[in-house]
Amino acid sequence: MTVETLIDAVLAREGGYVDHPADRGGETRFGITAAVARANGYDGAMRAFPVAKAREIYRRLYWEQPRFGAVDRLAPTVAAILFDTAVNMGPAVATGFLQRALNALNRGARDYADVALDGVIGAATLAAVTGFLARRGAAGEAVLGKAIEALRGERYVALAERRPADEAFLYGWLDNRIG
């Protein structure tokens, strides 16, 4: 699966223009908030925000900058989950989920060293992914993905518990975002 395929899936899931009153992000188009669009040089009406600009933002901010391509070379299924999580929760949160899952799955650091929970894909995190897969094989990638999805689901429920207005989105988040 390529990053373009992942972006296509996000665009299909996010749809066009939305301005839901319960969404603190305000206006979005193709899932890109007005704040993100403005921070990336777009100054027009969000209803006219071009899909090409959305694609460029998704590729740069949610794939290249967090270094999910480096994870993709090791564990493409995990990289796809990280990308979608980053789109919905931010790259540092997605990477933090990966790091937490790797630390919890390393059998007390017997399989590979713990990684810092810094929200950054660096050499230590990539070494941990490599160590995990060396120990657990191809089936391990699916388990690592499930661990990230579990953390993601817990966060969605916690968001709805803390802010009742987010209950409007919980069903969709769980239905459309959790594999």
Buried (B, 14 or more C-beta within 10 A) or exposed (E): EEBEEBBBBBBEBBEEEBEEEEBEBEBBBBBBBBEBBEEBEBEEEBEEBEEEBBBBBBBEBBBEEBBBBBBBEBBBBBBBBBBBBBBBBBBEBBBBBBBBBBBEBBEEEEBBEBBEBEBBBEEBBBBBBEBBBEBBEEEBBBEBBEBBBEBBBEBBEEBBEEEEEBEEBBEEBBEEBEE
